[in-house]
Amino acid sequence: MDSVSRRKVLALGALGGAAIVTTTTNAASFGNPDRPPEGAVNANPAGLADPGPKNPALSGQFPAFENPPATDVGDMQLFWSSFNNAPKRIQSGGWARQVTKADFAISDAVSGVNMRLGPGGVREMHWHRAAEWAIMTNGRCRITVLDAKGRAYVQDVGPGDLWYFPAGFPHSLQGLGPDGCEFVIVFDEGDQSEYGTLLLTDWMAHTSPELLAKNFGIPQEAFKSIPLNDLWIFQGKEPGPLSSDQEAVASAGLPEYPFTYRLGASTPFKQNASGTLHLADSSSFLVSKTIAAAIETIKPGAVREMHWHPNADEWQYWLKGEGRMTVFDAGPRSQTADFHAGDIGYVKKSQGHIIENTGTTDLQFVAVFKVGEYQEVGLSSWLSHTPPSLVAQHLNMNPEDIERIPRDRPGIMPG
């Protein structure tokens, strides 16, 4: 395909399906460069109808699936999922829903949980075989955790704050008044389930009173009323002042590093008129040895530039706005999907991707990586740091135009 035809198809793609249908008389010169040609622009208009049966409310959420860009090609593992259609488990103190590898096959590195605790609601004392990373999205929460040296940490967290509990570190979570809290948890194992945790009440109920008495050095009578069923998420009493709880557990001293981090209030890693990137990996959030993460905010019409991550898969939780992501892989394979608040995206290690804000408000999502150190390679950085004459021979571009490609790794580009 010549460069003029290529530009035409990209421009036509931006106009939507109606414009695409009217151009099919010239379809041979447009569309995907592979054969056979892809996309509605190359189709007979009579074959584009979709009379059903269908669910209009559902299909309307996925215009990129209904009418893929002509540049999409090949098959690719589905990289879209959502908490919006994950069933909730509701108990007296709140609820949770999850998306694990069992539900989302591509997500073999991490699993995700969306949880809500009402005021005073308690996620009971427990621990996991996997490390737990989390970001607060609403309200306030009090966390407690004990490290392997017997040092306790108690802290209150709010929107934009993180916590990280290494595998095996026991902890608890409690919603604070007046609104309780909501947050998203990421485990560093794809098959870790929120319903398969090691619970305090389970262990106590499945240990004989005689052994409990010997273990704790107190009479058996003390254990006569322990729950025989696990509590999981229960309605508790709202805690007192943070300082009182911190003082109550201070005898062994504080852990070496804090288990919380104020990501939303941190200095941006990248910032310009098109958006911001806030980053937390083990260089800033020192306790977080297996998870790195970023909050990415993209202005309307702007794009998260074409890039890839050479050291880890990327798991995304979309916080607000709406956008479209195209993922590129060897083959060639290229596929596009639409995302809204509450959705989950996933990009395999080293797959190229670009994200566009297709809405009228800020787009924001959290990107999580199962790795201690964040790494990114931007396409503009690669092209602008390769001899221009060599790039020109690859892309049939003017060296003068190549010189205009950003060299400063902007991260987010204007629309």
C-alpha positions as CSV (number, residue, x, y, z in Angstrom):
1,M,0.0,0.0,0.0
2,D,1.4,3.5,-0.9
3,S,1.7,6.1,1.8
4,V,-1.2,8.2,0.4
5,S,-3.6,5.3,0.5
6,R,-2.4,4.5,4.1
7,R,-3.2,8.0,5.2
8,K,-6.6,7.9,3.6
9,V,-7.7,4.8,5.4
10,L,-6.5,6.1,8.8
11,A,-8.5,9.3,8.2
12,L,-11.6,7.4,7.0
13,G,-11.4,5.2,10.1
14,A,-11.7,8.2,12.3
15,L,-15.0,9.2,10.7
16,G,-16.9,6.1,11.8
17,G,-18.9,3.4,10.2
18,A,-21.2,5.5,8.1
19,A,-18.3,7.1,6.2
20,I,-16.6,3.8,5.8
21,V,-19.5,2.2,4.0
22,T,-19.6,4.9,1.4
23,T,-16.0,4.3,0.4
24,T,-16.3,0.6,-0.5
25,T,-16.3,1.3,-4.2
26,N,-12.6,2.1,-3.8
27,A,-12.0,-0.6,-1.3
28,A,-9.1,-2.2,-3.2
29,S,-6.8,0.7,-2.3
30,F,-7.6,0.9,1.3
31,G,-7.5,-1.2,4.5
32,N,-5.2,-3.5,6.2
33,P,-1.9,-4.1,4.3
34,D,-2.3,-7.8,4.6
35,R,-4.2,-10.1,2.4
36,P,-7.0,-10.7,2.4
37,P,-8.0,-7.1,3.2
38,E,-9.6,-6.6,6.6
39,G,-12.2,-4.2,7.9
40,A,-15.6,-2.7,6.8
41,V,-13.8,-0.4,4.4
42,N,-13.0,-3.4,2.3
43,A,-16.5,-5.1,2.6
44,N,-19.6,-5.2,0.4
45,P,-22.1,-2.9,2.3
46,A,-24.8,-5.5,2.0
47,G,-22.7,-7.9,4.1
48,L,-22.1,-5.5,7.0
49,A,-25.6,-5.7,8.6
50,D,-25.9,-7.6,11.9
51,P,-29.6,-8.4,12.2
52,G,-29.1,-10.4,15.4
53,P,-30.1,-11.9,17.7
54,K,-28.1,-9.5,19.8
55,N,-28.0,-7.6,23.1
56,P,-27.8,-3.9,22.0
57,A,-26.8,-2.7,25.5
58,L,-23.9,-5.0,25.5
59,S,-22.8,-4.7,21.9
60,G,-23.0,-0.9,22.2
61,Q,-20.1,-1.0,24.7
62,F,-17.7,-2.5,22.2
63,P,-17.6,-0.5,19.0
64,A,-14.1,-1.8,18.3
65,F,-15.3,-5.4,18.4
66,E,-18.4,-4.6,16.2
67,N,-16.4,-2.6,13.7
68,P,-12.7,-3.3,14.1
69,P,-10.2,-0.8,12.6
70,A,-9.0,-2.0,9.2
71,T,-5.5,-2.2,10.6
72,D,-6.5,-5.0,13.1
73,V,-5.2,-8.4,11.9
74,G,-5.0,-12.0,13.1
75,D,-6.2,-13.6,16.3
76,M,-5.2,-12.7,19.8
77,Q,-6.1,-13.9,23.3
78,L,-8.9,-11.7,24.7
79,F,-7.3,-8.9,26.7
80,W,-10.6,-7.3,28.0
81,S,-12.4,-8.3,31.2
82,S,-14.4,-6.4,33.8
83,F,-15.4,-6.3,37.4
84,N,-18.8,-4.9,36.2
85,N,-20.0,-8.4,35.3
86,A,-18.2,-10.3,38.1
87,P,-20.6,-11.7,40.7
88,K,-20.4,-10.1,44.2
89,R,-20.1,-12.1,47.4
90,I,-22.0,-10.0,49.9
91,Q,-21.8,-10.3,53.7
92,S,-22.8,-8.1,56.7
93,G,-19.7,-5.9,56.5
94,G,-19.4,-5.4,52.8
95,W,-18.8,-7.2,49.5
96,A,-16.1,-8.4,47.1
97,R,-15.8,-9.6,43.5
98,Q,-12.9,-11.0,41.7
99,V,-11.3,-11.8,38.3
100,T,-8.7,-14.5,38.4
101,K,-7.0,-16.6,35.8
102,A,-9.9,-18.9,36.0
103,D,-12.2,-16.1,34.6
104,F,-9.6,-14.3,32.5
105,A,-7.3,-16.7,30.8
106,I,-4.7,-14.3,29.7
107,S,-4.0,-13.0,33.2
108,D,-1.6,-15.7,34.4
109,A,0.7,-13.3,36.3
110,V,-1.8,-11.6,38.6
111,S,-5.4,-11.8,39.8
112,G,-7.6,-8.9,40.9
113,V,-10.3,-8.2,43.6
114,N,-12.6,-5.3,44.0
115,M,-13.8,-4.9,47.6
116,R,-16.1,-2.6,49.5
117,L,-16.2,-2.3,53.4
118,G,-18.9,-0.3,55.0
119,P,-18.2,1.9,58.0
120,G,-16.8,-0.5,60.6
121,G,-16.9,-3.4,58.1
122,V,-14.0,-5.8,58.7
123,R,-12.1,-8.0,56.3
124,E,-11.2,-10.5,58.9
125,M,-7.6,-11.2,60.0
126,H,-5.9,-13.5,57.4
127,W,-2.9,-14.1,55.2
128,H,-2.2,-15.3,51.7
129,R,0.3,-17.5,49.9
130,A,0.7,-14.6,47.4
131,A,1.7,-11.0,48.0
132,E,-1.1,-8.4,48.1
133,W,-0.9,-5.0,46.5
134,A,-3.9,-2.6,46.7
135,I,-5.0,0.9,45.7
136,M,-7.7,2.8,47.5
137,T,-10.4,4.2,45.2
138,N,-13.0,5.6,47.7
139,G,-13.3,6.4,51.4
140,R,-10.9,5.6,54.2
141,C,-9.6,2.2,55.5
142,R,-7.5,1.2,58.5
143,I,-5.0,-1.5,57.8
144,T,-3.0,-3.7,60.2
145,V,-0.1,-6.0,59.3
146,L,2.6,-8.0,61.2
147,D,6.0,-8.6,59.7
148,A,8.2,-11.7,60.0
149,K,10.1,-10.1,63.0
150,G,6.9,-9.5,65.0
151,R,6.8,-5.8,64.3
152,A,3.3,-4.4,63.8
153,Y,2.1,-1.6,61.5
154,V,-1.2,0.2,61.7
155,Q,-2.2,3.0,59.3
156,D,-5.2,4.8,57.7
157,V,-5.3,5.1,53.9
158,G,-7.5,7.1,51.5
159,P,-8.1,7.6,47.8
160,G,-4.9,7.2,45.7
161,D,-3.0,5.4,48.6
162,L,-1.4,2.0,48.2
163,W,-0.6,-0.9,50.5
164,Y,1.6,-3.9,50.0
165,F,1.7,-7.1,52.2
166,P,4.4,-9.6,51.3
167,A,3.2,-13.2,51.0
168,G,2.5,-14.8,54.4
169,F,2.3,-11.5,56.3
170,P,-0.9,-11.5,58.4
171,H,-3.2,-8.5,58.1
172,S,-6.7,-7.0,58.4
173,L,-8.7,-4.2,56.8
174,Q,-11.5,-2.1,58.2
175,G,-13.8,0.6,56.7
176,L,-13.9,3.9,58.5
177,G,-16.7,6.3,58.9
178,P,-18.7,8.0,57.5
179,D,-18.6,6.2,54.1
180,G,-16.5,3.1,54.6
181,C,-14.1,2.3,51.7
182,E,-13.6,0.7,48.4
183,F,-10.3,-0.6,46.9
184,V,-8.8,-2.9,44.3
185,I,-6.4,-5.7,45.3
186,V,-3.9,-7.3,43.0
187,F,-2.2,-10.6,44.0
188,D,1.1,-11.5,42.4
189,E,-0.3,-14.9,41.3
190,G,-2.9,-15.3,38.6
191,D,-4.8,-18.1,40.4
192,Q,-5.0,-16.5,43.8
193,S,-8.6,-16.3,45.0
194,E,-10.0,-13.9,47.6
195,Y,-12.1,-16.9,48.7
196,G,-9.1,-19.1,49.3
197,T,-7.3,-17.3,52.0
198,L,-6.0,-18.5,55.4
199,L,-8.4,-17.1,57.9
200,L,-8.0,-16.7,61.6
201,T,-11.4,-18.0,62.5
202,D,-11.0,-21.1,60.3
203,W,-7.8,-22.1,62.0
204,M,-9.1,-21.5,65.5
205,A,-12.3,-23.5,64.8
206,H,-10.3,-26.4,63.4
207,T,-8.0,-26.7,66.4
208,S,-9.1,-28.5,69.5
209,P,-9.8,-26.5,72.7
210,E,-7.1,-28.6,74.5
211,L,-4.5,-27.5,71.9
212,L,-5.6,-23.9,71.9
213,A,-5.3,-23.8,75.7
214,K,-1.8,-25.2,75.6
215,N,-0.8,-22.9,72.7
216,F,-1.9,-19.7,74.4
217,G,-1.4,-20.7,78.0
218,I,-4.9,-19.8,79.0
219,P,-7.9,-22.0,80.1
220,Q,-10.0,-23.9,77.6
221,E,-13.0,-22.0,78.8
222,A,-11.7,-18.8,77.1
223,F,-12.4,-20.4,73.7
224,K,-16.0,-21.6,74.3
225,S,-17.6,-18.9,72.1
226,I,-15.2,-18.7,69.2
227,P,-17.0,-18.7,65.8
228,L,-17.5,-22.1,64.2
229,N,-17.8,-20.5,60.8
230,D,-15.4,-18.0,59.2
231,L,-16.3,-14.3,59.3
232,W,-14.6,-13.2,56.0
233,I,-16.3,-9.8,55.8
234,F,-18.3,-8.9,58.9
235,Q,-19.8,-5.9,60.5
236,G,-17.6,-4.7,63.4
237,K,-17.3,-1.7,65.7
238,E,-15.7,1.4,64.2
239,P,-12.2,1.7,65.6
240,G,-11.0,4.6,67.9
241,P,-8.3,7.1,67.1
242,L,-5.4,5.8,64.9
243,S,-2.9,6.9,67.5
244,S,-4.5,4.6,70.1
245,D,-4.3,1.5,67.9
246,Q,-0.7,2.4,66.9
247,E,0.3,2.7,70.6
248,A,-1.4,-0.6,71.4
249,V,0.9,-2.5,69.1
250,A,4.1,-0.5,69.4
251,S,6.0,-2.7,71.9
252,A,8.1,-4.6,69.3
253,G,8.9,-1.4,67.3
254,L,8.1,-0.4,63.7
255,P,8.9,-2.4,60.6
256,E,11.9,-1.4,58.5
257,Y,9.7,0.1,55.7
258,P,6.1,1.4,55.7
259,F,3.5,-0.9,54.1
260,T,1.6,2.1,52.6
261,Y,2.5,4.7,50.0
262,R,0.6,7.8,48.8
263,L,0.8,7.3,45.1
264,G,-1.9,9.8,44.1
265,A,0.0,12.5,46.1
266,S,3.4,11.7,44.7
267,T,5.4,13.8,42.3
268,P,4.4,12.7,38.7
269,F,6.9,10.5,36.8
270,K,5.7,12.2,33.6
271,Q,3.5,15.3,33.2
272,N,2.5,17.5,30.4
273,A,-0.7,19.2,29.0
274,S,-2.0,15.8,27.8
275,G,-1.9,14.0,31.1
276,T,0.2,12.6,34.0
277,L,1.9,9.4,35.0
278,H,2.4,8.6,38.7
279,L,4.8,5.7,39.4
280,A,5.5,3.5,42.4
281,D,8.0,0.6,42.3
282,S,10.6,-0.8,44.7
283,S,12.8,2.3,44.3
284,S,10.1,4.6,45.9
285,F,7.7,2.1,47.6
286,L,10.5,0.2,49.2
287,V,8.5,-2.7,50.7
288,S,6.9,-3.5,47.3
289,K,9.4,-6.1,46.0
290,T,7.1,-7.9,43.5
291,I,4.7,-5.2,42.3
292,A,5.3,-2.0,40.4
293,A,2.4,0.3,39.5
294,A,1.4,3.5,37.8
295,I,-1.7,5.8,37.8
296,E,-2.1,7.1,34.3
297,T,-4.4,10.1,33.5
298,I,-5.0,10.9,29.8
299,K,-6.8,14.1,28.6
300,P,-9.7,13.9,26.1
301,G,-8.3,13.1,22.6
302,A,-4.8,12.4,23.9
303,V,-3.0,9.1,23.6
304,R,-0.7,7.0,25.8
305,E,2.1,6.8,23.3
306,M,3.1,3.5,21.5
307,H,5.3,1.5,23.9
308,W,5.9,-1.8,25.5
309,H,7.3,-3.2,28.8
310,P,10.2,-5.6,28.3
311,N,10.2,-7.1,31.8
312,A,6.6,-7.8,32.8
313,D,2.9,-8.2,31.8
314,E,0.7,-5.2,32.4
315,W,-2.6,-5.6,34.3
316,Q,-4.9,-2.5,34.1
317,Y,-7.9,-1.4,36.2
318,W,-9.8,1.4,34.5
319,L,-10.9,4.0,37.1
320,K,-12.9,6.6,35.0
321,G,-13.5,7.8,31.5
322,E,-13.5,5.7,28.4
323,G,-10.8,4.7,26.0
324,R,-9.6,2.4,23.3
325,M,-6.5,0.2,23.4
326,T,-4.8,-1.5,20.5
327,V,-2.3,-4.3,21.2
328,F,0.3,-5.4,18.7
329,D,2.1,-8.8,18.6
330,A,4.2,-10.9,16.3
331,G,2.4,-12.6,13.5
332,P,1.4,-9.9,12.7
333,R,-1.4,-9.7,15.2
334,S,-3.1,-6.4,16.1
335,Q,-6.4,-6.1,18.0
336,T,-8.4,-3.2,19.4
337,A,-10.8,-3.1,22.4
338,D,-12.9,-0.5,24.1
339,F,-12.7,0.1,27.9
340,H,-14.9,1.9,30.5
341,A,-14.7,2.4,34.3
342,G,-14.5,-0.9,36.2
343,D,-13.0,-2.8,33.2
344,I,-9.8,-4.7,33.3
345,G,-7.1,-4.8,30.5
346,Y,-4.1,-7.0,30.1
347,V,-1.1,-6.7,27.9
348,K,1.6,-9.5,27.7
349,K,5.2,-8.7,28.2
350,S,6.8,-6.9,25.3
351,Q,3.6,-6.6,23.3
352,G,3.3,-3.1,21.8
353,H,0.2,-1.1,22.7
354,I,-1.3,2.4,22.4
355,I,-4.3,3.8,24.4
356,E,-6.5,6.7,23.2
357,N,-9.0,8.7,25.3
358,T,-12.1,8.4,23.2
359,G,-14.4,10.3,25.7
360,T,-15.0,13.9,26.7
361,T,-13.6,13.6,30.2
362,D,-10.2,12.6,31.7
363,L,-9.4,8.9,31.3
364,Q,-7.6,7.3,34.2
365,F,-6.5,3.8,34.9
366,V,-4.0,1.9,37.1
367,A,-1.3,-0.2,35.5
368,V,0.2,-3.0,37.6
369,F,3.3,-5.1,36.9
370,K,4.5,-8.2,38.6
371,V,8.0,-6.9,39.0
372,G,9.9,-4.8,41.4
373,E,11.4,-2.4,38.8
374,Y,9.2,-0.5,36.3
375,Q,10.6,-0.6,32.7
376,E,9.2,0.9,29.5
377,V,10.4,1.3,25.9
378,G,8.7,4.0,23.8
379,L,8.5,3.7,20.0
380,S,9.2,7.4,19.6
381,S,12.3,7.1,21.9
382,W,13.6,4.2,19.8
383,L,13.0,5.9,16.4
384,S,14.5,9.2,17.6
385,H,17.6,7.5,19.0
386,T,18.3,5.5,15.8
387,P,20.3,7.1,12.9
388,P,17.6,9.0,10.9
389,S,18.8,7.7,7.6
390,L,18.3,4.1,8.8
391,V,14.8,4.9,10.0
392,A,14.0,6.6,6.7
393,Q,15.0,3.5,4.8
394,H,12.6,1.4,6.9
395,L,9.6,3.7,6.8
396,N,10.0,5.7,3.5
397,M,9.8,8.9,5.5
398,N,11.6,12.2,5.1
399,P,14.6,12.4,7.5
400,E,13.4,15.9,8.4
401,D,10.1,14.5,9.6
402,I,12.0,11.8,11.6
403,E,13.9,14.6,13.3
404,R,10.6,16.0,14.6
405,I,9.8,12.8,16.5
406,P,9.9,13.5,20.3
407,R,13.2,12.5,21.9
408,D,12.2,13.2,25.5
409,R,10.0,10.1,26.2
410,P,6.8,12.2,26.7
411,G,4.6,9.2,27.7
412,I,1.4,11.0,26.7
413,M,0.8,12.8,23.4
414,P,-1.9,15.3,22.5
415,G,-4.7,14.4,20.1
